[in-house]
Amino acid sequence: MTKLSFSELQKKMQLEKKTSKDVKYAFRNAEDIYTKFKEINTDWELTVLDDLLMVGERIFVKSTATVTDGEKQFQSVGFAELDTVPVFNTQKGQIKQMQTPQWTGAVSSYARKYALQGLFGIGEKDVDEYPSDMNEPEKPKAKTKSKEQADPVISIEKANYYLKEIAIIAEAKGKEDGSIARWFLQHLNVADYKQIKQSQVEQAEMLLGKLKGN
């Protein structure tokens, strides 16, 4: 068993995000961090405990991650809102994304991930972004307005906003297989976030609201 200082442990706990088929971003979850900690096999002990916290009428899962070597102890806290199970509105009525116990577990896992990332100082952005120059407009070849010019696509910043929001929702629901992103994009009839038109922003916001259960 390896004996490490806390700063050395933090350095050992830096882990790469993983990718999955049909998912456009890299990610990590609480289970990945647990596995990494076990692989290091140090004399530090790790525990993560959940509590429920009510703020007004809203309920949050508060996760507290703690490591100790018997002498020193370090902690970090992560939060995630425990809202109602999100539903899809379909022609056959409303369909829950998952059963209530599964949803509670997904929210707990989300809070634990951020508690663990804070504890071990795991860096990087949570989701990848499109390069800022990806959709810079080309110089027009003619003065005649095309259909695309009349209905331009959203900015790359807005595309990144949707990418991040869908990534967060997918992780909270434990559905990081790309199904949430496909549902969102298919309802907008586009293949990628950066293809969303300005005229579709209202529809996109409505779809996000449904996924969040608003």
Secondary structure, 3 states (H helix, E strand, C coil): CECCCHHHHHHHCCCCCECCCCCCCCECCHHHHHHHHHHHCECCEEEEEEEEEEECCEEEEEEEEEEECCCCEEEEEEEEECCCCCEEEECCEEEECCCHHHHHHHHHHHHHHHHHHHHHCCCCCCCCCCCCCCCCCCCCCCCCCCHHHHCCECCHHHHHHHHHHHHHHHHHCCCCCCHHHHHHHHHHCCCCHHHCEHHHHHHHHHHHHHHHCC
